[in-house]
Amino acid sequence: MCLFDIRMPEMDGVEATRLLAGPQVAHPLAVVIITTFDLDDYVIGALKAGARGFLLKDAGPVLLVQAIHAAAQGDALISPSVTGRLLSTLANATNRSTAVQPIEPLTEREEEEEVLVTVARGRTNAEIASELHISLSTAKTHIASLINKLGARNRVEIAIWAYETGRISN
């Protein structure tokens, strides 16, 4: 588990994240970026580099602890103040015709029960289970299936895919 700032001496947090958690890393570490720089380029760069969390320094200790726990469990947490703007930016900037298609088609339940939508909107496993009236283990099973079918490494990549393909919008 690593906590990085965007701006650090010698190497910035995005590059450090890429080296320790990037797509080419066989056994990536869980990385959370915490910074004062609320810029979409930093957020997107950090997430593409493999970060499992992105928080602003004014997020407070409770959210920081939640982000660390989420990252350690393989989940992701992005500052609520950043999430809406980021997803809107992704939805408006993507070219849906070139979005990667799933390795296997999604089942009706994965889409019709809105599992994809709830993950993309940043809901926790418990919140998904509650919203969809399913058990926690069923929610986890659906999320694991989405990760496998989409070739995603984490929930953030599921959310990006959902917006890129137009499955959800702002």
Residue pairs with C-beta under 8 A, 6 or more apart in sequence:
1 29
1 30
1 31
1 32
1 68
1 71
1 72
2 16
2 17
2 20
2 21
2 29
2 30
2 31
2 32
3 31
3 32
3 33
3 34
3 68
4 13
4 16
4 17
4 31
4 32
4 33
4 34
4 51
5 13
5 33
5 34
5 35
6 12
6 13
6 14
6 33
6 35
6 37
6 42
6 46
7 13
7 35
7 37
8 16
13 33
13 35
13 46
14 33
14 42
14 45
14 46
14 49
15 49
16 31
17 31
17 33
17 46
17 49
17 50
17 51
18 49
18 50
19 25
20 28
20 29
20 31
20 50
21 28
21 29
21 30
21 31
21 49
21 50
21 51
21 52
22 28
22 49
22 50
23 50
23 153
25 50
28 50
28 153
30 52
30 71
30 72
30 74
31 50
31 51
31 52
31 53
31 71
32 51
32 52
32 53
32 54
32 55
32 64
32 67
32 68
32 71
32 77
33 42
33 46
33 51
33 53
33 54
33 55
34 54
34 55
34 56
34 57
34 59
34 64
34 67
35 42
35 54
35 55
35 56
35 57
36 56
36 57
36 58
38 56
38 81
38 82
40 85
40 86
40 89
42 54
43 54
43 78
43 82
43 86
44 86
44 89
44 90
46 54
47 54
47 76
47 78
47 156
47 160
50 153
52 70
52 71
52 74
52 75
52 76
52 77
52 154
52 156
53 67
53 68
53 70
53 71
53 76
53 77
53 78
54 78
54 79
54 82
55 63
55 64
55 67
55 77
55 78
55 79
56 79
56 81
56 82
59 67
59 79
63 77
63 79
66 77
67 77
70 76
70 77
71 77
74 154
75 124
75 125
75 154
75 155
76 154
76 155
76 156
77 122
78 86
78 122
78 156
80 122
83 122
84 170
87 120
87 159
87 163
87 170
88 170
90 160
90 163
90 164
91 163
91 168
91 169
91 170
94 163
94 164
96 164
96 165
96 166
99 161
99 164
99 165
100 150
100 151
100 161
100 164
102 149
102 150
102 151
103 148
103 149
103 150
103 151
104 148
104 149
105 149
106 116
106 146
106 149
107 145
109 115
109 142
110 116
110 142
110 145
110 146
110 149
111 167
113 132
113 134
113 142
114 131
114 132
115 128
115 132
115 139
115 142
115 143
115 146
116 146
116 158
116 162
116 167
116 168
117 162
117 167
117 168
118 127
118 128
118 131
118 132
119 128
119 143
119 146
119 155
119 158
119 159
119 162
120 158
120 159
120 162
120 163
120 167
120 168
121 159
121 168
122 159
123 131
125 136
125 139
125 140
125 143
126 136
126 139
128 134
128 139
128 142
128 143
129 135
129 136
129 138
129 139
132 139
134 142
143 155
143 158
146 152
146 158
147 153
147 154
147 155
147 157
147 158
150 157
150 158
150 161
152 158
152 161
161 167
162 168
163 169
